[in-house]
Amino acid sequence: MTFEEYLSNMKPGYTVDGGSEENQVMHELSQRALKITIELNNKYHTKEEIVQLMSELTGQKIDESFVMFPPFYTDCGRNIHIGKNVFINAGCKF
């Protein structure tokens, strides 16, 4: 199952059964997000490194105007879309 197929299945009221293909994708996305946010939150990063890590987390190119003060938390990341001139303050959870 692709990420796009997973998102199209995640409609309001949809139940994810344990052990299902959707559950496996959800788990993989969560583990990926944990790995990236642990890197982001547990040592100093330059602005450029933060933009790169958030691009990796979201699967999209993040504009250079983006600014964030970690720590930052999310359980997925791939469903986040960040535009230009966005600022995320410390301690946010998406």
N, CA, C and O atoms as a MOPAC input file, in Angstrom:
PM7 MOZYME 1SCF
protein

 N      0.85400 1    -1.17200 1     0.00000 1
 C      0.00000 1     0.00000 1     0.00000 1
 C      0.90100 1     1.23600 1     0.00000 1
 O      1.84500 1     1.32400 1     0.78600 1
 N      0.60700 1     2.17800 1    -0.87600 1
 C      1.37200 1     3.41800 1    -0.92100 1
 C      0.84500 1     4.39100 1     0.11500 1
 O     -0.24800 1     4.21800 1     0.65300 1
 N      1.64000 1     5.42200 1     0.38800 1
 C      1.20800 1     6.46600 1     1.31000 1
 C     -0.06500 1     7.13600 1     0.81000 1
 O     -0.96700 1     7.42600 1     1.59600 1
 N     -0.14100 1     7.38300 1    -0.49300 1
 C     -1.32500 1     8.03200 1    -1.07900 1
 C     -2.57400 1     7.16700 1    -0.90300 1
 O     -3.65100 1     7.68400 1    -0.60500 1
 N     -2.43200 1     5.85400 1    -1.08500 1
 C     -3.55500 1     4.94200 1    -0.87400 1
 C     -3.96900 1     4.94300 1     0.59600 1
 O     -5.15500 1     4.93300 1     0.92300 1
 N     -2.97900 1     4.95400 1     1.46300 1
 C     -3.25800 1     5.00400 1     2.90400 1
 C     -4.06500 1     6.25400 1     3.24500 1
 O     -5.08500 1     6.16800 1     3.92900 1
 N     -3.60900 1     7.42400 1     2.76700 1
 C     -4.32600 1     8.67500 1     3.06400 1
 C     -5.74500 1     8.66600 1     2.51400 1
 O     -6.66500 1     9.15300 1     3.17100 1
 N     -5.93300 1     8.12100 1     1.32200 1
 C     -7.28100 1     8.09300 1     0.75200 1
 C     -8.21300 1     7.19100 1     1.56200 1
 O     -9.42700 1     7.39200 1     1.56300 1
 N     -7.64600 1     6.19700 1     2.24900 1
 C     -8.45100 1     5.31900 1     3.10200 1
 C     -8.79200 1     5.95500 1     4.45000 1
 O     -9.75100 1     5.54400 1     5.10400 1
 N     -8.02100 1     6.94300 1     4.86400 1
 C     -8.19100 1     7.53700 1     6.18800 1
 C     -9.23800 1     8.64800 1     6.17300 1
 O     -8.91900 1     9.82100 1     6.36900 1
 N    -10.43500 1     8.28100 1     5.94700 1
 C    -11.55600 1     9.21800 1     5.93500 1
 C    -12.19200 1     9.24000 1     7.32600 1
 O    -12.05500 1     8.28700 1     8.09200 1
 N    -12.88100 1    10.32000 1     7.64100 1
 C    -13.52200 1    10.38500 1     8.97000 1
 C    -14.37200 1     9.14800 1     9.24100 1
 O    -15.18400 1     8.73300 1     8.41300 1
 N    -14.16600 1     8.58000 1    10.40700 1
 C    -14.93700 1     7.42900 1    10.81500 1
 C    -14.36400 1     6.09500 1    10.38400 1
 O    -14.90300 1     5.05000 1    10.74600 1
 N    -13.28300 1     6.10700 1     9.61800 1
 C    -12.67500 1     4.86100 1     9.15400 1
 C    -11.94800 1     4.19100 1    10.31700 1
 O    -11.21100 1     4.84800 1    11.05200 1
 N    -12.14800 1     2.91300 1    10.48000 1
 C    -11.51100 1     2.15300 1    11.54100 1
 C    -10.33000 1     1.38000 1    10.97100 1
 O    -10.45300 1     0.69500 1     9.95500 1
 N     -9.17600 1     1.49700 1    11.63900 1
 C     -7.99900 1     0.73400 1    11.24300 1
 C     -7.90700 1    -0.48500 1    12.15900 1
 O     -7.78100 1    -0.36100 1    13.37800 1
 N     -7.97300 1    -1.64100 1    11.55100 1
 C     -7.88700 1    -2.88200 1    12.31300 1
 C     -6.42800 1    -3.23300 1    12.58400 1
 O     -5.57900 1    -3.11300 1    11.70000 1
 N     -6.14000 1    -3.66800 1    13.81600 1
 C     -4.80500 1    -4.12000 1    14.16900 1
 C     -4.35800 1    -5.24700 1    13.25400 1
 O     -5.12100 1    -6.17300 1    12.98200 1
 N     -3.13100 1    -5.16900 1    12.78300 1
 C     -2.60100 1    -6.18900 1    11.90200 1
 C     -2.94800 1    -6.00600 1    10.43800 1
 O     -2.46600 1    -6.76000 1     9.59200 1
 N     -3.77500 1    -5.01800 1    10.12200 1
 C     -4.15300 1    -4.77800 1     8.73000 1
 C     -3.02200 1    -4.07700 1     7.98000 1
 O     -2.05000 1    -3.61700 1     8.57900 1
 N     -3.16800 1    -4.00600 1     6.66500 1
 C     -2.18000 1    -3.31300 1     5.83800 1
 C     -2.11900 1    -1.83100 1     6.21200 1
 O     -1.03700 1    -1.24600 1     6.25200 1
 N     -3.26700 1    -1.22800 1     6.48300 1
 C     -3.29900 1     0.16900 1     6.90800 1
 C     -2.55600 1     0.35700 1     8.22800 1
 O     -1.83100 1     1.33600 1     8.40500 1
 N     -2.74100 1    -0.58700 1     9.15500 1
 C     -2.06700 1    -0.52800 1    10.44500 1
 C     -0.55600 1    -0.60200 1    10.26900 1
 O      0.18400 1     0.10500 1    10.95400 1
 N     -0.09400 1    -1.44700 1     9.36200 1
 C      1.33800 1    -1.57500 1     9.09500 1
 C      1.90300 1    -0.27900 1     8.52600 1
 O      2.97100 1     0.16400 1     8.94700 1
 N      1.20300 1     0.33300 1     7.57500 1
 C      1.65300 1     1.60600 1     7.00000 1
 C      1.67000 1     2.68600 1     8.06900 1
 O      2.61500 1     3.47100 1     8.14400 1
 N      0.63500 1     2.73400 1     8.89400 1
 C      0.55900 1     3.71800 1     9.97400 1
 C      1.74300 1     3.54800 1    10.91900 1
 O      2.34700 1     4.53600 1    11.33700 1
 N      2.07700 1     2.31700 1    11.25700 1
 C      3.20500 1     2.03700 1    12.14600 1
 C      4.52300 1     2.47700 1    11.50400 1
 O      5.35400 1     3.10000 1    12.16500 1
 N      4.72100 1     2.15900 1    10.23000 1
 C      5.94500 1     2.54200 1     9.53500 1
 C      6.09900 1     4.05900 1     9.46400 1
 O      7.19400 1     4.58000 1     9.67300 1
 N      5.01700 1     4.76400 1     9.17200 1
 C      5.06300 1     6.23200 1     9.13100 1
 C      5.39800 1     6.80600 1    10.49900 1
 O      6.16900 1     7.76000 1    10.60700 1
 N      4.82400 1     6.22700 1    11.53700 1
 C      5.07400 1     6.69000 1    12.89800 1
 C      6.53200 1     6.47400 1    13.29500 1
 O      7.15000 1     7.36000 1    13.88500 1
 N      7.08100 1     5.31200 1    12.97900 1
 C      8.47500 1     5.03100 1    13.31500 1
 C      9.42400 1     5.94800 1    12.55500 1
 O     10.42500 1     6.40200 1    13.10800 1
 N      9.11600 1     6.22100 1    11.29700 1
 C      9.91200 1     7.14300 1    10.48600 1
 C      9.88900 1     8.53800 1    11.09400 1
 O     10.92800 1     9.19000 1    11.19700 1
 N      8.70800 1     8.99800 1    11.49600 1
 C      8.57200 1    10.32200 1    12.10800 1
 C      9.33300 1    10.39600 1    13.42700 1
 O      9.97500 1    11.40500 1    13.71800 1
 N      9.26400 1     9.33700 1    14.22300 1
 C     10.01100 1     9.31000 1    15.48900 1
 C     11.50700 1     9.44500 1    15.25500 1
 O     12.18900 1    10.19600 1    15.95200 1
 N     12.01200 1     8.71500 1    14.27100 1
 C     13.44400 1     8.75900 1    13.96500 1
 C     13.87100 1    10.18000 1    13.58400 1
 O     14.89300 1    10.67000 1    14.06400 1
 N     13.10100 1    10.83000 1    12.73400 1
 C     13.45800 1    12.17500 1    12.27800 1
 C     13.29700 1    13.19200 1    13.39400 1
 O     14.15900 1    14.05500 1    13.55900 1
 N     12.21300 1    13.11600 1    14.17000 1
 C     12.02100 1    14.10700 1    15.24000 1
 C     13.01000 1    13.91700 1    16.38100 1
 O     13.37500 1    14.89100 1    17.04000 1
 N     13.45000 1    12.69800 1    16.62900 1
 C     14.50000 1    12.48800 1    17.63200 1
 C     15.78000 1    13.17900 1    17.18300 1
 O     16.45200 1    13.82900 1    17.98400 1
 N     16.11700 1    13.04100 1    15.90700 1
 C     17.28900 1    13.74300 1    15.36900 1
 C     17.11300 1    15.25700 1    15.49100 1
 O     18.02900 1    15.96500 1    15.91000 1
 N     15.94900 1    15.73400 1    15.12700 1
 C     15.66800 1    17.17100 1    15.15900 1
 C     15.72700 1    17.74000 1    16.57100 1
 O     16.25300 1    18.83400 1    16.77900 1
 N     15.19500 1    17.01100 1    17.53200 1
 C     15.00500 1    17.55300 1    18.88200 1
 C     16.17200 1    17.34400 1    19.84200 1
 O     16.21000 1    17.97100 1    20.90100 1
 N     17.11200 1    16.48700 1    19.50100 1
 C     18.11000 1    16.11600 1    20.49200 1
 C     19.51900 1    16.61000 1    20.24200 1
 O     20.46600 1    16.15200 1    20.88200 1
 N     19.66200 1    17.53800 1    19.32000 1
 C     20.94300 1    18.22300 1    19.17100 1
 C     20.71800 1    19.51200 1    18.38900 1
 O     19.67600 1    19.71300 1    17.76400 1
 N     21.71800 1    20.37000 1    18.44200 1
 C     21.60900 1    21.65300 1    17.73900 1
 C     21.66300 1    21.43800 1    16.23500 1
 O     22.44100 1    20.62500 1    15.73500 1
 N     20.81200 1    22.18900 1    15.51400 1
 C     20.82200 1    22.18200 1    14.05100 1
 C     20.74500 1    23.60900 1    13.55200 1
 O     20.06300 1    24.44800 1    14.14000 1
 N     21.44500 1    23.87900 1    12.46700 1
 C     21.33600 1    25.18100 1    11.81200 1
 C     19.95300 1    25.29900 1    11.17800 1
 O     19.23400 1    24.30800 1    11.05100 1
 N     19.59200 1    26.49700 1    10.78900 1
 C     18.31500 1    26.74000 1    10.10700 1
 C     18.21200 1    25.85100 1     8.86600 1
 O     17.16900 1    25.25000 1     8.60900 1
 N     19.29800 1    25.77300 1     8.10400 1
 C     19.30900 1    24.97200 1     6.87900 1
 C     19.11200 1    23.48200 1     7.18500 1
 O     18.42300 1    22.78200 1     6.44400 1
 N     19.70100 1    23.01300 1     8.25000 1
 C     19.53000 1    21.60800 1     8.63500 1
 C     18.09300 1    21.32900 1     9.07200 1
 O     17.55100 1    20.25900 1     8.79400 1
 N     17.48100 1    22.29300 1     9.75500 1
 C     16.07800 1    22.13200 1    10.16500 1
 C     15.17500 1    22.06800 1     8.93700 1
 O     14.25900 1    21.24800 1     8.88200 1
 N     15.42900 1    22.92400 1     7.95700 1
 C     14.64700 1    22.89200 1     6.71000 1
 C     14.80900 1    21.52600 1     6.04900 1
 O     13.82800 1    20.95200 1     5.57700 1
 N     16.02700 1    21.00000 1     6.00800 1
 C     16.27700 1    19.68800 1     5.40100 1
 C     15.55900 1    18.57100 1     6.15700 1
 O     14.93900 1    17.70600 1     5.53900 1
 N     15.63800 1    18.58300 1     7.48300 1
 C     14.96500 1    17.54700 1     8.27300 1
 C     13.45000 1    17.61200 1     8.10800 1
 O     12.78800 1    16.57800 1     8.02100 1
 N     12.90600 1    18.81100 1     8.06700 1
 C     11.45400 1    18.93400 1     7.87200 1
 C     11.04600 1    18.52900 1     6.45800 1
 O      9.95200 1    18.00300 1     6.25900 1
 N     11.91000 1    18.76700 1     5.48000 1
 C     11.64000 1    18.29000 1     4.12100 1
 C     11.60700 1    16.76500 1     4.09400 1
 O     10.75500 1    16.16400 1     3.44000 1
 N     12.54000 1    16.15100 1     4.80900 1
 C     12.57200 1    14.69400 1     4.90300 1
 C     11.31600 1    14.17600 1     5.61200 1
 O     10.71000 1    13.19500 1     5.18200 1
 N     10.93900 1    14.84300 1     6.69200 1
 C      9.76700 1    14.42700 1     7.46300 1
 C      8.48900 1    14.50000 1     6.64400 1
 O      7.68400 1    13.56900 1     6.66600 1
 N      8.29400 1    15.59800 1     5.92100 1
 C      7.05200 1    15.80200 1     5.17400 1
 C      7.05300 1    15.15500 1     3.79900 1
 O      5.99800 1    14.95200 1     3.19900 1
 N      8.25500 1    14.82700 1     3.29800 1
 C      8.33400 1    14.27800 1     1.95100 1
 C      8.15300 1    15.34500 1     0.88800 1
 O      7.87500 1    15.02900 1    -0.26900 1
 N      8.30900 1    16.60700 1     1.27100 1
 C      8.13900 1    17.73200 1     0.35400 1
 C      9.28200 1    18.71700 1     0.54700 1
 O      9.86400 1    18.80300 1     1.62800 1
 N      9.60200 1    19.46400 1    -0.51500 1
 C     10.61100 1    20.49900 1    -0.38400 1
 C     10.03000 1    21.64000 1     0.43600 1
 O      8.98700 1    22.19700 1     0.09500 1
 N     10.71600 1    21.97900 1     1.52200 1
 C     10.28900 1    23.08200 1     2.37800 1
 C     11.02700 1    24.34100 1     1.93800 1
 O     12.23800 1    24.30800 1     1.71900 1
 N     10.30400 1    25.44600 1     1.81100 1
 C     10.88200 1    26.71100 1     1.38100 1
 C     11.92100 1    27.20600 1     2.38400 1
 O     11.78400 1    26.98900 1     3.58800 1
 N     12.94900 1    27.86400 1     1.88600 1
 C     14.03300 1    28.38100 1     2.72500 1
 C     13.56800 1    29.43900 1     3.72100 1
 O     14.28100 1    29.73900 1     4.67800 1
 N     12.38600 1    30.00800 1     3.50800 1
 C     11.85700 1    31.02100 1     4.43400 1
 C     11.31400 1    30.39800 1     5.72000 1
 O     11.01100 1    31.11600 1     6.67200 1
 N     11.19200 1    29.08900 1     5.75600 1
 C     10.66100 1    28.37700 1     6.91900 1
 C     11.59700 1    28.52500 1     8.11600 1
 O     12.81700 1    28.42900 1     7.98100 1
 N     11.00200 1    28.76400 1     9.30100 1
 C     11.76600 1    28.85500 1    10.54400 1
 C     11.03300 1    28.03900 1    11.59900 1
 O      9.80900 1    28.09800 1    11.71000 1
 N     11.80000 1    27.27700 1    12.37300 1
 C     11.21200 1    26.51400 1    13.46500 1
 C     12.18200 1    26.49800 1    14.63600 1
 O     13.39500 1    26.38500 1    14.46100 1
 N     11.62100 1    26.61300 1    15.83300 1
 C     12.37800 1    26.45900 1    17.06900 1
 C     11.97200 1    25.12500 1    17.68300 1
 O     10.89200 1    25.02500 1    18.26600 1
 N     12.81400 1    24.09600 1    17.56600 1
 C     12.49000 1    22.81000 1    18.18600 1
 C     12.40200 1    22.93900 1    19.70100 1
 O     12.92100 1    23.91200 1    20.24800 1
 N     11.77800 1    22.01300 1    20.39600 1
 C     11.37400 1    20.70900 1    19.89200 1
 C     10.06100 1    20.76200 1    19.11800 1
 O      9.24300 1    21.66600 1    19.29100 1
 N      9.89300 1    19.76600 1    18.26500 1
 C      8.71400 1    19.60500 1    17.42600 1
 C      8.31800 1    18.13300 1    17.48000 1
 O      9.17400 1    17.24700 1    17.47700 1
 N      7.01900 1    17.88500 1    17.52800 1
 C      6.53000 1    16.51000 1    17.66600 1
 C      5.43400 1    16.22500 1    16.64600 1
 O      4.58800 1    17.07700 1    16.37300 1
 N      5.45700 1    15.02800 1    16.09200 1
 C      4.39400 1    14.56600 1    15.21300 1
 C      4.39700 1    13.04900 1    15.19700 1
 O      5.43500 1    12.42800 1    15.43000 1
 N      3.25100 1    12.44600 1    14.92400 1
 C      3.18600 1    10.99100 1    14.86700 1
 C      3.12800 1    10.47500 1    13.43800 1
 O      2.99700 1     9.27100 1    13.21700 1
 N      3.22700 1    11.39100 1    12.45200 1
 C      3.21900 1    10.96100 1    11.05200 1
 C      4.19100 1    11.82100 1    10.24500 1
 O      5.26200 1    11.35300 1     9.85900 1
 N      3.82400 1    13.05700 1     9.99300 1
 C      4.68900 1    13.97000 1     9.26800 1
 C      4.39400 1    14.08000 1     7.79700 1
 O      4.44600 1    15.17300 1     7.23400 1
 N      4.08600 1    12.96900 1     7.16300 1
 C      3.84600 1    13.00100 1     5.71800 1
 C      2.55800 1    13.71600 1     5.34900 1
 O      2.36800 1    14.07700 1     4.18800 1
 N      1.68000 1    13.92400 1     6.30200 1
 C      0.42200 1    14.61700 1     6.03600 1
 C      0.51700 1    16.11200 1     6.33000 1
 O     -0.49200 1    16.81400 1     6.27200 1
 N      1.70900 1    16.60900 1     6.64400 1
 C      1.92100 1    18.02700 1     6.94600 1
 C      2.33900 1    18.74900 1     5.67400 1
 O      3.19300 1    18.26700 1     4.93100 1
 N      1.73300 1    19.91100 1     5.42600 1
 C      2.08300 1    20.75800 1     4.28700 1
 C      2.48200 1    22.12000 1     4.83900 1
 O      1.71400 1    22.73900 1     5.57500 1
 N      3.67800 1    22.59400 1     4.48900 1
 C      4.20700 1    23.85400 1     5.00800 1
 C      4.46100 1    24.79700 1     3.83800 1
 O      5.16800 1    24.44700 1     2.89300 1
 N      3.88000 1    25.99500 1     3.90400 1
 C      4.05300 1    26.98800 1     2.85000 1
 C      5.24500 1    27.88800 1     3.10800 1
 O      6.12200 1    27.56900 1     3.91000 1
 N      5.26300 1    29.01800 1     2.41600 1
 C      6.33500 1    29.99900 1     2.56100 1
 C      6.09300 1    30.86600 1     3.79000 1
 O      4.95500 1    31.08000 1     4.20900 1
 N      7.19700 1    31.36100 1     4.36000 1
 C      7.15400 1    32.29900 1     5.48300 1
 C      6.40200 1    31.74100 1     6.69100 1
 O      5.65300 1    32.46100 1     7.35200 1
 N      6.60700 1    30.46500 1     6.96900 1
 C      5.96100 1    29.81500 1     8.10100 1
 C      6.94100 1    29.76600 1     9.26900 1
 O      8.12000 1    29.45500 1     9.09900 1
 N      6.42800 1    30.08100 1    10.46100 1
 C      7.20600 1    29.97900 1    11.69000 1
 C      6.48100 1    29.02800 1    12.63200 1
 O      5.28400 1    29.18300 1    12.87000 1
 N      7.20100 1    28.04100 1    13.16900 1
 C      6.66300 1    27.11700 1    14.16600 1
 C      7.47000 1    27.29300 1    15.42100 1
 O      8.68400 1    27.09000 1    15.41600 1
 N      6.80700 1    27.67200 1    16.51000 1
 C      7.48400 1    27.93400 1    17.77600 1
 C      7.76600 1    26.62600 1    18.51700 1
 O      7.23900 1    25.57100 1    18.16500 1
 N      8.58500 1    26.71400 1    19.51800 1
 C      9.03000 1    25.55800 1    20.29400 1
 C      7.86500 1    24.81700 1    20.93700 1
 O      6.90500 1    25.42700 1    21.40900 1
 N      7.96800 1    23.49300 1    20.94700 1
 C      7.01100 1    22.65800 1    21.65700 1
 C      5.75000 1    22.33400 1    20.89600 1
 O      4.81100 1    21.80400 1    21.49000 1
 N      5.68000 1    22.63000 1    19.59700 1
 C      4.46300 1    22.33000 1    18.84000 1
 C      4.35000 1    20.84500 1    18.54600 1
 O      5.34900 1    20.14900 1    18.36700 1
 N      3.10100 1    20.37500 1    18.49900 1
 C      2.81200 1    19.00300 1    18.10600 1
 C      1.74300 1    19.04000 1    17.02600 1
 O      0.67900 1    19.63300 1    17.20600 1
 N      2.03500 1    18.40400 1    15.91200 1
 C      1.08200 1    18.32300 1    14.79200 1
 C      0.59600 1    16.89600 1    14.71200 1
 O     -0.21800 1    16.56800 1    13.84800 1

